[in-house]
């Protein structure tokens, strides 16, 4: 039987097409062809899909971590006394009958005025009373004294002295007379005031001995301003000059050492860091900003706080350059004296000084809102630096 020529030619044609495209009989073959065609099509990308240049940070996925800003911890220490360390007592002997109730009330009013501004901004202050307030406030106010109130609201209480002989009784009045748990006395200052006429290595030894006394009481944090003079000289030279802990020369603009450190007690070299130590120094700005008018301010004003703001802004800039893993802290110090027109306890707080303080903290708040600053306290800073 003969097969029609048309059927033969058609069959040959089908066999030829099949052999020249072996994948066409399956979806997989079509998929591979399409994929190859797409991958080879590398025309110009639209602007919004241009490759990211080298060195640029790519977009982060929703679960990726954004880079963290360096944060500056800001704190405030107040040496809680007026012109005389023994006020509100009218006598150096500080007998119970020498307590001046009016002066005590005025001093507490000053404290509450400052506290009110600080609380408005979320700042907790480290209050460091001298011997007079440590005894007098608790005698005058009874069990619900101002120190108890401050601690209950998250502020800190420490001790301050200008004479070595005042240290023990100040600590004793706070713990025994006021009934404050020793563990809640969190910081101490005054070591530099005890150096007296000592020179050279005697000064570093005297400083170390007093810091060790604090440490023996369980007070693990010291506050001070230890930066050298503008020419680089230091009261503890030649042992200590301008290098304290791991700090750089940012102190020239910040007016403090930004990084807390543990003084080397073993060798009486407080400027060297001892990683095994238990006592931490947290450095704050010095008092020069209160001389903005050319002399010591009797009452703080915007003039003085504007001068302080220069140091604060410099600290922000220094931290922005990097901290090399260190916890960075910047603080300032005053007495309650600068918040009243009467430094003998005979008058109320100065509204001018309180308003200037309020305005300064408002400036700090702008940096906090940018994530550059957090308010803190000396003991919290020490714990953060050396957990």
Backbone torsions as a table, in degrees:
resi	resn	phi	psi	omega
1	UNK	NA	139.1	179.7
2	UNK	-91.1	137.8	175.4
3	UNK	-93.9	131.3	-178.9
4	UNK	-57.3	139.6	-177.1
5	UNK	-58.6	-32.0	-177.9
6	UNK	-65.4	-38.1	-179.2
7	UNK	-68.3	-39.7	179.1
8	UNK	-62.4	-47.4	-178.9
9	UNK	-63.7	-38.4	179.6
10	UNK	-65.1	-40.8	-179.7
11	UNK	-64.4	-41.3	179.0
12	UNK	-61.9	-41.2	-178.9
13	UNK	-63.3	-43.1	179.7
14	UNK	-62.9	-42.5	178.3
15	UNK	-62.7	-37.7	-179.6
16	UNK	-65.6	-44.6	-179.6
17	UNK	-63.8	-43.1	-179.2
18	UNK	-63.1	-41.9	-178.7
19	UNK	-71.3	-27.8	-179.6
20	UNK	-81.6	-14.4	179.9
21	UNK	-139.8	77.1	-171.9
22	UNK	-64.8	-20.8	-176.1
23	UNK	-92.3	-6.3	-171.3
24	UNK	-71.2	-16.3	-179.1
25	UNK	-81.3	-1.3	-179.6
26	UNK	-132.6	153.7	177.2
27	UNK	-64.3	-31.8	-179.9
28	UNK	-60.8	-39.6	-180.0
29	UNK	-65.6	-38.4	178.9
30	UNK	-66.8	-40.9	-179.2
31	UNK	-62.6	-42.7	-179.7
32	UNK	-63.5	-39.3	-180.0
33	UNK	-64.9	-43.3	-179.2
34	UNK	-65.2	-42.0	-179.3
35	UNK	-62.8	-42.6	179.6
36	UNK	-63.5	-38.0	-179.5
37	UNK	-66.2	-39.8	-179.4
38	UNK	-69.1	-41.4	-176.4
39	UNK	-67.1	-25.7	-179.8
40	UNK	-84.2	-11.4	-177.6
41	UNK	-86.9	91.3	-176.1
42	UNK	-114.2	58.8	176.5
43	UNK	-71.8	176.0	-178.8
44	UNK	-63.2	137.9	177.8
45	UNK	-81.0	147.9	173.5
46	UNK	-64.8	160.0	-174.0
47	UNK	-55.2	-38.5	-175.5
48	UNK	-73.8	-5.3	177.6
49	UNK	-117.7	15.1	180.0
50	UNK	-60.7	142.3	177.7
51	UNK	-58.6	146.6	179.3
52	UNK	-76.6	128.8	-179.5
53	UNK	-59.0	154.1	177.5
54	UNK	-59.4	141.3	177.1
55	UNK	89.7	-9.3	178.6
56	UNK	-89.9	152.8	179.6
57	UNK	-84.4	123.7	-179.3
58	UNK	-72.5	165.1	175.8
59	UNK	-61.9	144.1	179.9
60	UNK	-91.2	139.1	172.4
61	UNK	-66.7	165.6	-174.6
62	UNK	-63.8	-23.0	-179.5
63	UNK	-99.0	-0.2	-177.4
64	UNK	-78.3	157.4	179.5
65	UNK	-90.9	127.5	175.2
66	UNK	-74.3	150.9	177.3
67	UNK	-61.9	138.6	-177.4
68	UNK	-88.6	136.9	174.7
69	UNK	-76.9	147.4	172.7
70	UNK	-71.4	135.9	-176.7
71	UNK	-114.4	133.5	178.3
72	UNK	-95.6	128.6	177.1
73	UNK	-91.0	123.2	-175.8
74	UNK	-109.2	132.9	-178.4
75	UNK	-139.1	164.1	-177.5
76	UNK	-136.4	126.9	176.5
77	UNK	-112.2	132.3	176.2
78	UNK	-120.6	118.9	171.8
79	UNK	-75.8	107.3	-166.1
80	UNK	-86.9	80.7	176.7
81	UNK	-160.5	165.2	175.7
82	UNK	-103.3	-150.7	-173.4
83	UNK	-65.0	-24.8	179.0
84	UNK	-121.2	128.0	-178.0
85	UNK	-58.8	-20.7	-174.4
86	UNK	-96.1	-4.8	172.3
87	UNK	-62.6	140.8	19.5
88	UNK	-89.5	18.1	175.5
89	UNK	-85.6	142.6	-179.9
90	UNK	-90.8	3.4	-179.5
91	UNK	-133.3	146.9	177.1
92	UNK	-63.7	-25.6	-177.8
93	UNK	-75.6	-18.7	176.9
94	UNK	55.5	42.7	174.8
95	UNK	-72.1	154.9	-176.4
96	UNK	-55.0	-38.4	-178.7
97	UNK	-72.5	-9.8	-179.7
98	UNK	-89.2	-2.8	-178.5
99	UNK	-68.9	128.7	177.8
100	UNK	-99.7	104.2	-176.0
101	UNK	-61.0	-37.9	179.5
102	UNK	-63.7	-44.0	178.5
103	UNK	-65.5	-38.5	178.2
104	UNK	-62.5	-43.5	179.0
105	UNK	-62.9	-41.1	179.7
106	UNK	-65.7	-40.1	179.2
107	UNK	-65.2	-42.2	178.2
108	UNK	-65.5	-36.1	177.7
109	UNK	-63.8	-38.0	177.1
110	UNK	-63.7	-45.7	178.6
111	UNK	-58.3	-46.8	-178.8
112	UNK	-66.5	-32.1	176.7
113	UNK	-65.5	-45.3	177.7
114	UNK	-64.7	-45.2	-179.2
115	UNK	-59.2	-39.9	-179.2
116	UNK	-60.0	-41.4	177.6
117	UNK	-67.9	-44.7	-179.9
118	UNK	-61.2	-43.6	-179.9
119	UNK	-62.9	-36.0	178.6
120	UNK	-57.0	-33.3	-176.7
121	UNK	-101.6	-2.9	179.3
122	UNK	84.1	19.9	179.5
123	UNK	-96.8	128.3	173.7
124	UNK	-102.3	130.6	-172.5
125	UNK	-99.3	149.1	171.3
126	UNK	-95.0	106.4	-178.4
127	UNK	-92.8	123.5	-176.8
128	UNK	-123.0	92.9	-177.8
129	UNK	-76.2	152.5	170.6
130	UNK	-88.8	-172.8	-170.9
131	UNK	-62.2	-39.5	-177.6
132	UNK	-63.8	-57.1	177.5
133	UNK	-62.1	-34.1	-178.6
134	UNK	-59.7	-36.9	177.5
135	UNK	-91.3	-45.6	-169.8
136	UNK	-66.3	-42.9	-177.4
137	UNK	-63.5	-39.0	-177.8
138	UNK	-74.2	-34.9	175.4
139	UNK	-66.0	-41.3	-175.2
140	UNK	-76.6	-39.1	-172.9
141	UNK	-98.3	-14.1	-179.0
142	UNK	80.1	-155.7	-172.2
143	UNK	-66.7	-29.0	179.2
144	UNK	-94.3	55.0	-176.1
145	UNK	-76.0	168.7	-175.0
146	UNK	-60.9	-35.0	-179.4
147	UNK	-66.2	-40.1	177.0
148	UNK	-62.6	-41.1	179.5
149	UNK	-64.7	-43.0	-179.7
150	UNK	-62.3	-46.0	179.9
151	UNK	-62.5	-39.3	-178.8
152	UNK	-64.1	-24.9	-178.3
153	UNK	-101.3	13.9	172.9
154	UNK	91.6	1.8	174.8
155	UNK	-79.4	168.7	179.5
156	UNK	-110.9	152.6	176.0
157	UNK	-125.4	131.1	177.9
158	UNK	-132.7	-155.7	177.6
159	UNK	-134.9	152.8	178.0
160	UNK	-143.0	145.6	178.6
161	UNK	-152.7	154.5	175.2
162	UNK	-109.6	-9.0	178.2
163	UNK	-131.3	139.4	179.5
164	UNK	-57.1	-38.8	-176.6
165	UNK	-66.6	-15.2	-179.4
166	UNK	-87.5	-14.3	-174.4
167	UNK	-62.0	-55.6	-176.1
168	UNK	-60.0	-48.4	179.8
169	UNK	-65.0	-33.8	178.1
170	UNK	-62.4	-46.6	177.6
171	UNK	-62.6	-41.5	-179.6
172	UNK	-65.1	-41.2	178.7
173	UNK	-63.0	-40.8	-179.1
174	UNK	-67.9	-41.7	-176.4
175	UNK	-82.9	-42.3	-175.5
176	UNK	-88.7	-55.8	-176.6
177	UNK	-71.4	-42.9	-177.4
178	UNK	-87.2	-16.3	178.5
179	UNK	73.2	25.0	179.0
180	UNK	-80.7	131.8	175.7
181	UNK	-59.1	124.4	-179.3
182	UNK	-51.3	-30.6	-179.6
183	UNK	-67.7	-16.9	-179.3
184	UNK	-94.5	-2.6	172.1
185	UNK	-88.2	102.5	-160.7
186	UNK	-102.4	-14.7	-179.2
187	UNK	-149.5	164.4	-179.4
188	UNK	-148.9	154.0	179.0
189	UNK	-149.9	168.9	178.7
190	UNK	118.4	-2.7	-175.8
191	UNK	-55.2	-38.3	-178.5
192	UNK	-67.8	-29.7	-179.4
193	UNK	-69.1	-17.2	-176.6
194	UNK	-89.5	-2.3	-173.3
195	UNK	-71.8	-29.2	175.7
196	UNK	53.9	-131.3	-176.9
197	UNK	-93.7	8.2	179.3
198	UNK	-62.2	151.6	-179.3
199	UNK	-129.5	158.1	174.1
200	UNK	53.0	-131.5	-177.1
201	UNK	-64.0	-22.6	178.1
202	UNK	-61.7	-32.1	-178.0
203	UNK	-72.0	-41.5	178.5
204	UNK	-67.9	-33.6	177.5
205	UNK	-66.9	-43.6	179.5
206	UNK	-63.3	-42.1	178.3
207	UNK	-60.9	-45.8	-178.6
208	UNK	-62.5	-42.6	-178.0
209	UNK	-61.1	-41.4	-179.8
210	UNK	-71.8	-37.5	176.4
211	UNK	-63.9	-36.6	177.7
212	UNK	-66.3	-34.0	176.6
213	UNK	-62.1	-46.0	177.3
214	UNK	-58.0	-45.4	-178.3
215	UNK	-61.4	-38.1	-179.1
216	UNK	-68.0	-24.2	176.8
217	UNK	-83.3	-5.1	-176.7
218	UNK	92.0	5.0	175.1
219	UNK	-86.2	111.1	-170.2
220	UNK	-99.1	2.4	-175.5
221	UNK	-130.0	129.5	174.0
222	UNK	-112.3	140.6	175.5
223	UNK	-118.4	142.9	-178.0
224	UNK	-170.6	176.7	168.4
225	UNK	-122.9	109.1	-171.9
226	UNK	-113.8	11.2	179.6
227	UNK	-67.5	149.7	179.8
228	UNK	-73.6	174.3	173.9
229	UNK	-68.5	167.9	-176.3
230	UNK	-58.9	-25.9	179.6
231	UNK	-88.1	3.7	177.7
232	UNK	92.1	-7.0	179.6
233	UNK	-75.2	158.5	-177.1
234	UNK	-144.7	148.3	-178.8
235	UNK	-67.5	-16.5	178.6
236	UNK	-104.8	14.9	174.8
237	UNK	-66.6	150.4	7.1
238	UNK	-90.9	-1.8	-177.1
239	UNK	-68.1	-46.5	-179.2
240	UNK	-125.0	133.9	178.6
241	UNK	-128.7	-94.7	-174.4
242	UNK	-113.9	5.9	179.5
243	UNK	-114.9	109.8	-179.4
244	UNK	-125.9	118.8	-176.6
245	UNK	60.8	-138.7	-179.3
246	UNK	-97.4	19.0	-174.0
247	UNK	-74.7	149.0	177.2
248	UNK	-96.1	-164.6	-179.6
249	UNK	-90.1	18.9	177.8
250	UNK	-62.8	-17.6	178.7
251	UNK	-58.4	-21.8	-179.2
252	UNK	-63.1	-24.5	178.3
253	UNK	-114.7	-30.7	-178.1
254	UNK	-84.2	-20.9	-178.1
255	UNK	66.7	22.3	172.3
256	UNK	-156.7	165.0	171.7
257	UNK	-87.4	118.3	-172.2
258	UNK	-70.1	-29.9	-172.4
259	UNK	-103.9	120.0	176.0
260	UNK	-61.3	153.7	179.0
261	UNK	-147.5	167.9	178.9
262	UNK	-107.1	111.0	-177.5
263	UNK	-60.8	145.7	179.1
264	UNK	-82.1	96.3	179.5
265	UNK	-73.6	-35.3	-174.2
266	UNK	-56.9	-42.9	-177.9
267	UNK	-104.2	8.5	-179.6
268	UNK	54.7	42.9	176.6
269	UNK	-121.8	87.1	-173.4
270	UNK	-64.5	-16.8	-179.8
271	UNK	-85.3	-13.2	177.0
272	UNK	-88.5	144.9	179.8
273	UNK	-89.4	131.5	176.3
274	UNK	-115.5	104.3	-175.5
275	UNK	-61.0	-22.5	-179.0
276	UNK	-90.3	-1.8	-177.9
277	UNK	-70.5	167.2	178.9
278	UNK	-116.0	-12.1	-176.8
279	UNK	-102.0	133.1	-175.6
280	UNK	-118.8	131.4	173.9
281	UNK	-94.2	129.0	175.4
282	UNK	-118.4	112.5	-170.1
283	UNK	-90.6	136.5	176.1
284	UNK	-117.3	169.9	178.6
285	UNK	-64.5	155.6	-179.4
286	UNK	-85.0	-170.0	-174.3
287	UNK	-91.5	1.4	-172.6
288	UNK	-62.0	-27.8	-179.8
289	UNK	-64.2	-23.0	178.8
290	UNK	-78.3	-1.5	177.9
291	UNK	-102.6	18.9	-173.9
292	UNK	-58.7	-28.8	-179.2
293	UNK	-82.4	-5.8	-176.8
294	UNK	106.6	-12.6	175.6
295	UNK	-147.8	167.8	-177.6
296	UNK	-61.2	127.0	-179.2
297	UNK	-69.5	128.0	174.6
298	UNK	-77.7	-36.4	173.4
299	UNK	-130.2	133.2	179.1
300	UNK	-68.8	147.6	178.7
301	UNK	-142.3	-178.4	178.7
302	UNK	-61.8	-27.1	178.9
303	UNK	-60.7	-46.9	-179.3
304	UNK	-70.6	-43.7	-178.7
305	UNK	-68.4	-27.6	173.9
306	UNK	-65.2	-37.5	177.1
307	UNK	-67.1	-38.2	177.5
308	UNK	-66.4	-36.2	-179.0
309	UNK	-60.8	-30.9	177.8
310	UNK	-60.0	-43.3	179.5
311	UNK	-68.9	-40.3	178.2
312	UNK	-61.7	-47.1	179.3
313	UNK	-61.9	-36.2	177.3
314	UNK	-64.9	-36.0	178.2
315	UNK	-65.9	-39.1	176.6
316	UNK	-60.1	-45.2	-180.0
317	UNK	-64.6	-40.2	-179.5
318	UNK	-64.1	-42.5	-179.5
319	UNK	-68.1	-34.4	179.7
320	UNK	-61.9	-24.1	179.4
321	UNK	-79.9	-7.7	179.6
322	UNK	111.5	147.6	-178.4
323	UNK	-116.9	3.4	179.0
324	UNK	55.4	35.1	177.6
325	UNK	86.0	-3.0	-179.7
326	UNK	-82.8	149.7	170.0
327	UNK	-76.5	126.7	-177.4
328	UNK	-104.8	131.4	-179.7
329	UNK	-136.7	141.0	175.8
330	UNK	-134.8	132.3	-179.6
331	UNK	-141.2	174.0	177.3
332	UNK	-139.0	164.4	-174.3
333	UNK	-137.9	143.3	170.3
334	UNK	-143.7	-178.8	166.6
335	UNK	-107.0	173.3	171.1
336	UNK	-75.8	-14.0	-178.9
337	UNK	-55.7	-38.5	-174.7
338	UNK	-75.3	0.6	-179.8
339	UNK	-110.6	21.5	178.1
340	UNK	-150.5	150.6	178.2
341	UNK	-78.0	-17.3	-179.5
342	UNK	-115.9	108.0	-177.4
343	UNK	-84.2	11.0	176.7
344	UNK	-111.9	9.5	175.6
345	UNK	85.5	17.1	-176.8
346	UNK	-99.2	6.8	-178.8
347	UNK	-144.4	170.0	-178.0
348	UNK	-80.6	178.7	175.5
349	UNK	-67.0	154.2	179.2
350	UNK	-87.2	121.8	179.0
351	UNK	-67.5	-32.4	177.5
352	UNK	-60.4	-45.7	179.7
353	UNK	-65.9	-41.9	180.0
354	UNK	-64.7	-40.1	179.0
355	UNK	-65.1	-38.9	179.3
356	UNK	-66.8	-40.1	176.0
357	UNK	-61.8	-43.8	178.6
358	UNK	-59.0	-45.6	-179.2
359	UNK	-64.6	-39.1	178.5
360	UNK	-63.4	-46.1	179.5
361	UNK	-65.5	-28.7	175.5
362	UNK	-63.7	-37.0	175.8
363	UNK	-66.4	-43.4	177.6
364	UNK	-60.6	-37.8	179.9
365	UNK	-58.9	-35.5	-179.6
366	UNK	-63.0	-35.9	177.5
367	UNK	-74.7	-34.3	176.4
368	UNK	-64.2	-41.0	-179.0
369	UNK	-65.8	-21.7	176.8
370	UNK	-88.3	0.2	-179.7
371	UNK	80.8	15.5	-176.9
372	UNK	-94.7	-17.0	-171.3
373	UNK	-139.0	145.6	165.8
374	UNK	-132.2	143.2	174.0
375	UNK	-77.4	142.8	-177.9
376	UNK	-150.6	-172.8	177.5
377	UNK	-132.4	161.2	-178.8
378	UNK	-55.7	-43.6	-177.7
379	UNK	-69.7	-36.5	178.0
380	UNK	-66.6	-36.8	178.4
381	UNK	-65.8	-44.9	179.1
382	UNK	-60.8	-41.7	179.6
383	UNK	-65.7	-37.5	179.1
384	UNK	-68.7	-38.8	-178.5
385	UNK	-73.2	-35.8	-177.7
386	UNK	-136.2	75.4	-176.6
387	UNK	-61.9	NA	NA
